[in-house]
Amino acid sequence: MPLIAVTAQGQEPSALFDTRFGRCSYFVIFDTSTDTFRALPNPAQSEAGGAGPRAVQFLKQNNVGIVVTGHVGPHAQTALQAAGIELFEVGPSPSGTSVREMLSSYIDGERER
Amino acid sequence: MKPLTITVASGKGGVGKTMVATNLALSAPEHVPTQLVDCDVDEPDAHLFLRPTIIEAKNVEIPVPVVDQALCNGCGSCADFCAFNAISAVGSTALVFPDLCHGCGGCKEICPTGAISEAPNKIGTIEWGLVDLGRPIDFVQGRLDVGSSLSARVIKSTRRIAQDRLLDAAAVRIIDAPPGTSCPVVASVSDSDYSILVAESTPFGLHDLSLVIELVRELNVPFGVVINRDGIGDDRAAAHCRKEQIPILARIPFQRRYADAYAGGILLVDRFSEVARVFHDLWERLLREVER
């Protein structure tokens, strides 16, 4: 499975999920083949404009293939498509959802397909 | 030659910029050619009161990049260069987001394969015409397109057209600026001969007045204050002006009937003789201030 990025408010899988894409604090990136993760601060977080496309570029540079987030805007959507990154959009999530829970629900959903 | 240019600004929104600008235009000294330029391009509304006959309109355009996919090798130099993330290199070729572009042309210069050319993208419209409310007033307004953020660009184009339409040094040009203290206000106030800052005497009113005072000082434009809705709040705006030795040019009292008339699109100087006197005195005061 390709690398999976989950938008996060902190640097751990136990951190809160961030529903924002372009302006999330961190991307927690999981490699399910080795069961490892790393957290990268989102360089687009405080861009004046175009945070979405900038974040997509960052994910592409880090070889991410799948992104799990709350909601993406039209610019980010176009950029994700061009980058060939698969999008899993969960919408407004219940507050208190962790990054790990979001990853699990994505993986469970994939298994059921 | 350049007419006397007076810009009506305010830190806070909704304090009466357009009210002051439109009534000021209508009460300008007789026989002085007058022009009203609505630079509040996000939502120009002076036309609601002046009801001009628009005779001509022009699009405001900026050059945005167009990528020749056959020449682009997806190197990403353009994306690295762009400060606005308007061009992205995530796929095999560069991807353009025209609505994020500020039209600087840098991507075209930097592209190593010459894959980028430019095409015009509309960001707004400028309209102009004439007002005939007892006296003729030349009228120019800019309007930013929905979804664009380049207010300052539209304002600069609007002012250029206003300048071309009225060159008479004996004339007056009144600019209705947008609220706030950011780039669009700088674009509206820069190179004015004088600025009228409209304020209301409330805690927020004084806070935002202080900010716009800093701005006009930075721009080296002489200025004075008009206190609108005088009687609401307290005396803090006037006290601040006294302390800073800023002239208070006029006070317009708060009256429910003024608000009623204004909401009906009526120019106050047309309806209320006491307001007409305030504006008459404001003009005398203004001309004295400008001479200094």
Interface residues (C-beta under 8 A of the other chain):
Chain A: A44 E47 A48 G49 G50 A51 P53 R54 V56 Q57 K60 H75 T78 A79 A82 A83 G84
Chain B: G76 A79 F84 N85 A86 S88 A89 V90 G91 L95 F97 L100 S149
